[in-house]
Amino acid sequence: MTAITLPWLDEPKFQCFGCSPRNHIGLALTMHRVGDGRIRSEITFSENYASYPGVVHGGIVGVLVDEIMGDLLALDRGMLAFSTTLRTKFLMPLRVGVPYTAEARISKEGAGVVMTEADVSSADGEVHVMANGTYQPIRSDQAKEFMGLDGADYDRLHHYFDHRIGQS
């Protein structure tokens, strides 16, 4: 399985906790295409991401599912988006030192948003976490205000902003 090259990783201002290899405290996730429009990432969490001894903190699991769903939108729709809702159902805790696979897919789009779903499974295929999210495309004014993009940075990245979903 070949890793997907995330085009924004070379951007100096992008220090994403989920996917940037330059963020030394982040997850440094690598994405892979699976088929049927889905992407996947494999991860084994270290003790650095624990809450209770041996158990991965739920907020970190939230980062995992938000990251894979958001990256799917960027890769498949060519847009960067903010999550507007993120619902996570924990069926079983994730354990430190155990390999997991997160997989995301787009479930629906329209009325200005894209809805996604993700699962996190153990190596035996048992689903531990189910998530869904709603994402809204980032507008140019938001990219400038919240992300501090201007000048050459904005010019290089402007194609990721101002996408319309299900609107004429």
HELIX and SHEET records of a PDB file:
HELIX    1   1 PRO A    7  ASP A   10  5                                   4    
HELIX    2   2 GLU A   47  TYR A   49  5                                   3    
HELIX    3   3 GLY A   58  ARG A   77  1                                  20    
HELIX    4   4 SER A  140  MET A  147  1                                   8    
HELIX    5   5 GLY A  151  LEU A  157  1                                   7    
HELIX    6   6 HIS A  158  TYR A  160  5                                   3    
SHEET    1   A 6 HIS A  32  GLY A  35  0                                        
SHEET    2   A 6 ARG A  38  THR A  44 -1                                        
SHEET    3   A 6 PRO A  99  GLY A 110 -1                                        
SHEET    4   A 6 VAL A 113  SER A 122 -1                                        
SHEET    5   A 6 VAL A 127  PRO A 137 -1                                        
SHEET    6   A 6 ALA A  81  PHE A  90 -1                                        
END                                                                             
